[in-house]
Amino acid sequence: MLRVGVDVGGTFTDLFAWDGDAAEAGRVREAKVLTTPHDPSVGVMDAIAAANIDPSTIVTIVHGTTIATNALIERRYPEPALVTTQGFRDVLEIGRQRRRRLYDPYQVKVPPLIERSRRFTVAERMSADGTPVEPLDRDEARRVAERVAATGIQSVAVAFINAYRNGEHEEAMRDALLEVLPDAKVALSSQTRPKMRELGRFVTTAIRAALLPAVDDYIDRLQRKLEEAGCRAPLFIVKSNGGMMSGATARQRPEELIESGPAGGVAAASYLSDLLRQPSLIVTDVGGTSFEASMMEDGQGLVTDEYEIEWERPVITPMLDIRSIGAGGGSIAWIDDGGSLRVGPHSAGADPGPACYGRGGTRPTVTDANLVLGRIDPTLGGKFQLDVAAAERAIGTVAEQLGMSVLDCAEGIAEIVSENMAAAIRMVSTDRGRDPRDHVLVAFGGAGGLHAHHIAQSVGVERVLVPRFSGVASAFGAITMDIRHDIEATFYAPTAEVDVEELNQAFSDLERQVTALLQSDGVDRAAIALERTAQMRYVGQSYEVTTPVPSGRLDGAAVTGIADAFHGVHEREYGVASDTFAVAFVTLRVTGIGQTEKPEPRELEAALRSGVDRNGHGSVKHRREAYFDGRHHQVDVHDARLLHPDEEIAGPAIIEQQDGVIVLPPGSVARADRYENVLITSGGESA
């Protein structure tokens, strides 16, 4: 039962494998290798080799990837065409006519996903209730298809006004395109996300069309490499909603991969939440190029229904509400025009990487700063030799301009990037009406433990958890995931006027669709669980909140209960609610979950503790000099695997994990639990 999770990040590719049939000492395997930006699938195979895994023994492989996100941000995709209703050609460019900076007269909008010369229109019209007003002229559709073919484009988005209610015109346009371009990839808005409001639907459909070739090509390359290595296991891809789907489904629904990488970390946190009975968590992940933050309540990550990949580029597929900023180990320190020290968002990435990697990088990064401060072992535990002198030279290029010592400048870099990360947490918490002080901060990423205490102090969080698998958290989370799909449909009706039979029929239709999708991914009917929600609002509002809906057949009393639940959710999100305003359904959603096997807590504990001799001379490996608060300290360096449960460590100290480092500044206290997680508090409080 060798289940393998692989996460490709901007700097490193991480692997975590769980073999439920192996002896205790061999159940867990980990690897961390440099990402291969020219072809991430090479890094995946490198990680499998580094973990000494025979590909033919893998039963399931789950892969988190940034291929979709990177393609969109860097615009590395074959630009598709758009065919839309006459008069709506410029929706992608007009957006919502919002200004990102209200008083900046020189701001420039980002280029549209599809340039105007590749946007085509046809005469057709569907009413808001799905009744055809102006039929699609099949001859005109054929002529437009021929014009698209003349451009050489092989990927097309079809997005007609009001198609969320009736997609027959879009389907006819697709047929016309395929008659002329039989090998074209065509995305229909009525099938991508049949939701009201054209901007989100048009953008999401354009993104699907843009990503179809790139994601299809990547998954094809990866599957070929796995098969050539002897792996016959099914490939699953991590989704933005915190679940996974088969590689075949991912080829058809690439827009659901936009937060594929970070979603693995949230899945890992969900497993830990259940394991440790901690329902409210702030999940953070410090990678090589970025920092991600998200919130968890009741053991589940908060979901957003309108994520913006760029300003005025809403993606309306449900996804975990993860906020990302350019702050990681590879983030570059620089001096702005005002003479102030800044860190990020630009990164040295994997190539050339930080100066200390010795791969040609010369600009100072966060990793260089932590190395100079003595917080990172120059050999990374014997895995990789870092060049301390190169790091000092790089830091010196900015320290000299600021009139600071190299050490003080390095500490400043570490503090600035930590404050940037804290700002991201405030964004995700206060935007959703949550107080971060009510949560435990979970630090993922190889560099997560380096900055966790400072971040927690900045946002007022009292407790920090650095998990045993923090350095490969997203890969670990991948093996704990269920297969998960969300199917939605617009259903606008005030609760006081809703036809309950129509409501029941709509939910039944969605449940049939999501069940079929799960079964196509190989899920047995007995392993399927269904959850209902509805996006609802007060009549007249322009935004919705997601409200739970009970399963089974609904009646008038159930609708009243749903409205009452909406008031509570609205008050939690926005601080206000009123039962004097009418409430309306807007969109219905059914989430289908295909449950999978996960590591049992007792088996996990036994595997972690097997083969480790804790009866020797304690957890201290050696002492070294580290720099805190403007002065040198001689600190103990602990081996995380040798920590006894409830063993207390007072800062300043350093704890080295297999794939990460935990820094305990002066005044902090840490204890380990039986799963080798490290719990940190401040001010002498009990962890």
ABEGO torsion letter per residue (X at the ends): XBBBBBBBBAABBBBBBBBAABBAAAABBBBBBBBBAABAAAAAAAAAAAAGBBAAABABBBBBBAAAAAAAAAGBBBBBBBBBBBGAAAAAAAEAGBBABAABAABBBBBBABBAAABBBBBBBBBAAGBBABBBBAAAAAAAAAAAAAAGBABBBBBBBGAAABAAAAAAAAAAAAAABAABBBBBAAAABBBBEAAAAAAAAAAAAAAAAAAAAAAAAAAAAAAAAGBABBBBBBBAAGBBBBAAAAAABAAAAAAAAAAAAAAAAAAAAAAAGBABBBBBBBBAABBBBBBBBGGBBBBBABBBABBGBBBABBBBBBBBBBBBAABBBBBBAAGBBBBOABBAEAOAEBAAAGAGBABBBAAAAAAAAGABBAAGGGABBBBAAAAAAAAAAAAAAAGBBAAAAAAAAAAAAAAAAAAAAAAAAAAAGBBAAABBBBBBEAAAAAAAAAAAAAAGBABBBBBAAAAAAAAAAAAABBBBBBBBBBBBBBAAABBAAAAAAAAAAAAAAAAAAAAAAGBBAAABBBBBBBBBBBBGBABBBBBBBBBEBBBAAAAAAAAAAAAAAAAAAAGBBBAABBBBBABBBBBBBBBBBBBBAAAAAAAAABGBBAABAEABABBBBBBBGGBBBBBBBBBAAABBBGBBBBOBBBBBBAABBBBBBBGBBBBBBAAGBBBBBBGGBBX
